[in-house]
């Protein structure tokens, strides 16, 4: 397991607020290796789009080089300066950003547990499972990028459900580019409904200039943790990547199932 970036770690766990409002903003963005629709490689433009989200936690996909040395493509210092978000270090490389291209940015909090998953399938895919102590409360974020083949996506969904089932009960999100556009019975994401409930239609996020397809998702457990999910549209986001970012409000004050039922019962 790779270490996380301790640069944003506070001296002690953030205190859970006593105020009734315990919300955080979560985003998801496939940055297309920082290559925009104008074919320009521009990490600074990606950093600007991330800053526009004004989110507390952001899952990113395609943040590393795909071939050869898997070094990171982002400008982490610019992200930190302009958005206040810090990169959780999960790569084996000192200059890497993600795990199979998946990265997580956090504004303020402590990583209490982190696991990297190599997802099954015909192509290299992965996910990172990060448990966070945030000022608003505890949150588990599974950041993933599913494969292009339906049978592989179904196996990848099953593996993530098994991983979540082994953990403690806490608000849990599955965030990322899940590469599934078909709704209902034809969807490879149907197994995820066992935990996350009936999967509602996600706002179309691809292709960025005229989004028609819902490839990107933010799913939440338990019921009520996930509020409104929106696509972030701006002049920059329409050209910086082939995907538009997603953004959602998460309520960490949601009541967990009675008797602190383990997630295994839900999954």
HELIX and SHEET records of a PDB file:
HELIX    1   1 UNK A    6  UNK A    8  5                                   3    
HELIX    2   2 UNK A   32  UNK A   34  5                                   3    
HELIX    3   3 UNK A   43  UNK A   53  1                                  11    
HELIX    4   4 UNK A   76  UNK A   83  1                                   8    
HELIX    5   5 UNK A  150  UNK A  165  1                                  16    
HELIX    6   6 UNK A  184  UNK A  186  5                                   3    
HELIX    7   7 UNK A  190  UNK A  192  5                                   3    
HELIX    8   8 UNK A  193  UNK A  196  1                                   4    
HELIX    9   9 UNK A  208  UNK A  210  5                                   3    
HELIX   10  10 UNK A  237  UNK A  240  1                                   4    
HELIX   11  11 UNK A  258  UNK A  260  5                                   3    
HELIX   12  12 UNK A  263  UNK A  266  1                                   4    
SHEET    1   A 6 UNK A  86  UNK A  87  0                                        
SHEET    2   A 6 UNK A 103  UNK A 106 -1                                        
SHEET    3   A 6 UNK A  57  UNK A  61 -1                                        
SHEET    4   A 6 UNK A  23  UNK A  30  1                                        
SHEET    5   A 6 UNK A 245  UNK A 251 -1                                        
SHEET    6   A 6 UNK A 226  UNK A 232 -1                                        
SHEET    1   B 5 UNK A 109  UNK A 119  0                                        
SHEET    2   B 5 UNK A 125  UNK A 134 -1                                        
SHEET    3   B 5 UNK A 137  UNK A 145 -1                                        
SHEET    4   B 5 UNK A 172  UNK A 177  1                                        
SHEET    5   B 5 UNK A 216  UNK A 221 -1                                        
END                                                                             
